[in-house]
Amino acid sequence: MQMQDVLGLILGGGAGTRLYPLTKERAKPAVPLAGKYRLIDIPMSNCLHAGINKIAILTQFNSVSLHRHIHRTYNRDVFSPGWVQILAAEQKPTSADWYQGTADAVRKQAIEIRQAGSKYTLILAGDHLYRMDYRKFVAQHVESEADVTVAVQPVARDMAPSLGILKLDAQNNIVEFKEKPKTDEDLDVMESWPGAERPFMASMGIYVFNTDVLFELLEGHGNDFGRDILPQAMKSHRLQGFIFEGYWEDIGTIQRFYQVNLEMAYPNPAFDFYSAQAPIYTRPRFMPASELNGTSLDNVLLTDGCRISKSVVNSAVIGLRSIINANTQIDSTIIMGADFFESDEMLAENARKGIPNVGIGEGSSIAKAIIDKNARIGRDVVIQDLPNRPDGEGPNWVAREGIIIVPKNAIIPDGTVI
């Protein structure tokens, strides 16, 4: 299969309200992941490993940091074929509104997508964690002579009511679709593998279209691929399911983001960044090794440029340039680090203003939290793991699903108890 015939189209997502406040100042695909990556690095790396050399990213909300990351990370030199480009939502004579859904985003960028001249269009989400060989995905699409192929993952009955479920026949043709089937009657008729432990096929929101078919379908009504376009297409076109049984996670909520990141810090995580054959790419940085002095670490994912002094850190992800001062206890926490090292002049200015330095102040205790980039946590701050903590917001912190999130650039004064 010649992947030069494939355009990789990555959807930047909507406002990301379920990931708030991590999406307060950035798009979902720009949210940091596993200490040093961003979510967009996952589909980008999968495309590059598959030999897809034409990649477009559709962006809309809070896209500045995402654009900056793409520009710094995925530049192609003049001797390499293909390109990586950003297609941002914009006003046009034919449309003055924002993207109204996944299909509408593609529809509004039809001119640029046509100019790519690709026979096949691979549509991807920018906020999923998985490692897939798109060559196999596209090869099945071509060999089966399908018009559209949808990546599906087998799931158990208890998961099916929260997902879009596709029913496959013996040849993996899609014969029926139900969005979040709830009743036993609906579930019973949607089993693709009756009697199996995971008999239902859940749509992963990843598609291969024949490009001419894609634009034919987009001429109709409907703004969302899963809810509108695919059910219509079943009546007139051949749809196939590509069964993917590897690790896949839609990181759409604070709880899933928190759990997936912490899993990376434990032995033998379900998703392995330690791959010689298919590494995950991100922006190269030139930083010193981390310094650990009198510190105890257990189940910790530690990145570059950190300084940790005389502290105890258990079950944590410690992001780039993290500073953790002495006599601090960190448990079940994600610390995203910082975008810069503070100079002596900046530290003196902090002292003059009476604000903490970037990082975690001396004597603090933090449990079950997400500390976003450039946060300033003062001395003797306590963030507690409280059972049944209700959602809410305080000065410079947010509680979501039992987790405390300290937003980017927030300041938590000395002695604060949360």
N, C-alpha and C positions, 0 to 999 in steps of 0.2 A: 504494500500500500504506500503510495507516494503522499506523504503528509504535507508536501508543498501545495496540495490541492485543498488544504483545510485552513479555514480562518478560525482562530480561537477567540471567542467573544466572552469576556468576563464581566458579569453584572455587578456593579458596585453596591447594589442594595438601596433600601430606603433610608428613613431617618434613624433606624436602629433603636427605637424607643425601649425595647425590652433589654437592651444592653446599657441603658442610661445608668450612671453618668459617664461611662467609658466612651460613649458616643457624643458627649456634650460638645467636644471640640474636634472630633475626627469622624470620618466615615467608618462604617463597620469593618471593611477590609483593611483599614489602617490600624486597627486595635492590636497592640502588642501581644505576642504569643510565645510561650516557653522561654521567656527571658530576653531573647535577642531577635526574634522574627516578628513579622506581622502576618495577619491572616491572608492577605493577598499573595504572600510568598508561596502558599500551597498550590493554588491552581497555576500560578506562573511557573513554578518548578516542574509540575506535571507536564505542562505544555512544552517546556524546553527539553525535557527528557524524551518526549515523544517526537521531537524533530519538527514541531509546529513553529514556523518562523514568521508567521503573521499573526500578531496578537493585538487585540483592541480591548481597552477597559472602559466601560460605560460608567460615568460618575455623575453625582448630583449633589448629595448633602454633605456639608462639611468636608469638602474634597481637597483642601489645600495640602494637608499633611500627606494624604494619599498620593497626590500628584508629585509632591517633593520626593517621596520614597521611590516611586516608579522612575522618576528622572534620574535619581542618584544610583539606582540599583541596576536597571535593565537597559542601559545604553548599548546599542549595537554599533560595532565599528563599520567603517565604510566598505570593508572587504567581506562583510557577512551579509548573506541574503536575508530578506525580510525586514520586519520592523516591529516595534512596540509603540503603540500610540494610545492617547487618551481621547475618548469621545465624550465630551462634557455636555450635559443638558444645556440647551441654548434656545433663545427665541428665534423663530424663523417665520417667513411669510405664511407658511402653511400651519404653523403651530406656535402658540405663545405660552403654553402651560408646561408644567413639570411632567416628568415621566409618571404615568398613572399605573404602572405595573411592569412586570418583566417583559411581556410582549410589546407593550407600548414603548418601552425604552428602545427596543430593537427597531420597531416601526419608525420612530422618530430619527433614527440614524441610518435609514435605508440607503441614502445616497452614498455615504462613506462605505457602508458594507458592500454595496454593489461594486464600488470602485476597486475593492480588494480582488475581485475576479476569481474567487474561490468556488470550486464546485460544491464543497461541503462546508457547513457552518457548525462549529462545536460551541454550544452555549453552556457556560459554567457559572456557578455561584462564587462570589468572592469571600464567603465566610464559612466555608466547610473545611474540615480537617480529614484528609484521606490521602492515600497514595495509589493512583490508578494509572495503568498503562493505556493511554488514549489510543495507541496504535491498534490494540485489540478491539477497543470499542468501535473505532471507525471501520476496521476491517470487517467486523460482523455486519455493520450497517451496509457496507458495499456488497458483501457476498450474499446477503439475504435479499438484496434489491429492495430494501425498505425505503419509504419516503422520509420517515422519522424513526429514530431509535432513542429510547428512553433508558437511562441507567436506573436499575432497580435493585433494591437490597431485600433479601428474605427477612421477614420479621415474624415474631410470635404473635399470637392472638391478642395478648394484653397490650401490645404496642400499636396494633392496626387502627384503633379508633382515633388516634391522634395524627394520622398520616394520610396522604393520598395513596390509595391502593389501586393497583393495576392488576387485572387478571390476564394471565398468559395461557395460551393453548400449548399443545405438545411441541409446536415449532417455534415457540417464544413469540408468536404474534400477540399483540395486545387486543383483547376482544371486549374488554369492559373496564370502566373506570368509575370509582366512587371516592369522593372527597370525604375523608374522616367517617367511615361507616360506623354507626353506633350500635345498631340492633343486631341480635343474633341472626336474624333472617338475612340482613345485608351482608354480614360477615360470612355466613355459610356459603353464599353464592360467589364470593370473591376469592376463595382458596385456589391458588395455582398448583400447589403441591399438597393435595389432601392426604392427611395422615402424617405429614412431616412435622418436625418440631417447630419449624418456621415456615408455615404454609402460605403466607401472604407476601406479595411483592410491593414494597413501598417505593414510590417515586423519589429519586434523589435530587430532582430538580436539575438534572444534567442531561443535555439532549444533543443529538446529531441530526441535522436537517440537510437534505438536498437543498442547496441555496435557492433554486428556483421554486421549490415547494414552499420554503419558508416565506418568501414574499407573496406567493399565491395565498397562503393561509392568513397572512397579516393584512390582506386586503379586506377581510371580513371584520366582524365586530369582536370585541373582547380585548381586555388589556393584560391578561395574565395567561401564561402558557399552561400551567397546570389546571386552572379553574375554567378557562375559556377555550383556548386554541386547540389543545389536544382532544378534548371531548368532541369538538366539531370535526377535527381531522379524522377521527375514527370512522366517520360516516362515508368518507370519500377517498381516503388514502391508506396505505399499508403502514402500520406502526409495529415496531419490534421492541422487545425488552432485552436489554443487555444486563445479565445477572452478575452483580458484583458482591462477593461474599467477604471482602476484606474489611478492615476497620474504616468506619465512616462516621463522622459526627458533625451535625449541624449546630454550630456554636451560636445559638440565637438568644440565649438568656444568660443572666448573671450567674445563675446556679450552674449551668453547663460549662460556662467559661471558667468558673472557679474550679470545678471538679476536674475538668479535662487538663487544665494547667498543673494542678497538684499531682495528678497521676503521672505526669512526666518526671516527677522527682523521685518516684519509687522504682525499685528494680523491675526490669522486664515490663515496661509500660506497653499498653496496647498499640500505641503509635510510636514507632521507633525513629528518632531523628538520626540515629547512628547507622546510616546506610551508606556503604561504599558505592553501591550501584546507582542509587537514586537519592543523592543528598538534596536537602531543601536549601535553596539559595536565598540570600538576603544581602543587604547592603554591606560591603566590606568596610570595616572600621579599623583604625590604627590606635589601639589602646594598650596600656600596660596590663600585665597579669594581675590577678586579684591578690590582695594582701590579707592574710588571716593571722591574727595575733591573739593567743590565749583563748581561742574560740572552739566551741563544740558544734559540729554539724552532723545532722542525721537525716537522711532522705531529703537532700537539698540539691536543687538544680542551680548551679552557680555559674554566672557569666563573667565577662571580662571587665576589668577596671574597677573592681569593688574593693572596699576597705572595711573589714569587720574586726572589731577589737573587743576581746574579753566578753564575749556574748554567747548565748546558747540559742541555736537555730534548729528547729525541728520541722520537717514537712513543709518545705517552702520553695518558692521560685524566687531567686534573687537576680533582678535584671541588671542591665549595663549601668556601670558607674554608681552602684548603690553604696551608700555610706551608712554603716551601722555602728554607733558609738558604744562605749563600754557599758557593761552591766545591763545589757538589754536581753530580753527574752522574746523570741519570735516563734509562734506556733501556727501551723496551718494557714499560712499567709502568702500572698503574692505581692512582691515588691517590684514594681516595674523599673525602678532606677531613675536615671536622669539623662537629659539631653546634653549636659555639659558638666565639666568640673568647675567648681567655684575657685576663682583666683584669690590671692591674699587681699586684694582691694575689695572684692565682692564680700569676703568674710568680714572685713572691717566695716563695710557699709551695713551688713546685717546686724552687727553689734550696735552700731549707731542708731539703727531704726528699731532695735529691740525685737527682731524677728529671728526665728530659728534658722540655722543653715539647712540647705537641702539635705535630706536624708532622715535618719532616725536618731533622735537625741538620746543622750546618756540616761540610763536608768528606766527606760520605757519598757512596757510589756504589751505586746500586740498578739492577738489571737483571732483567727477566722476573719481575715480582712483582705482587701485588695487596696494597695497603696499605689496610686497612679503616679506617672512621671512628674519629677520636679517638686513633689510634695515636701513640705517642711514640717516634720514632726518634732515638737519640742522635747525638753527633758522631762522625765518622770510622767510621760503620757501613758494612760492605760486604755487599751481597746479590748473589751471583754467579749468572750464567747458566751452570749446569754441564750438560754433555751427559749424557743418561741418568741424571739425578738420580732416585734411588728415592723412592717415597712414604715419608713419615715425619713425626715431630713432634719439635720441640725446645722449649726454653723460650720461650714466646710466639711461636712460628711453626709453620707446617704446610707440608709439601711435598706437592703433589698434581699428578700428570701433568706433572712437570717445572717447575712454577710454585711459587714461595714465596708463601704467604699469611700476612700479619701480621694477626691477628684484631682485631676492634673493641676499643678501649681497651687494647690490648697495649702493653707497654713493652720496647723493645730498648735495652739500656744502651750507653754510649759504647764505641767500639772493637770492637763485636761483628762477627764474620765468619760469614756463613751461606753 
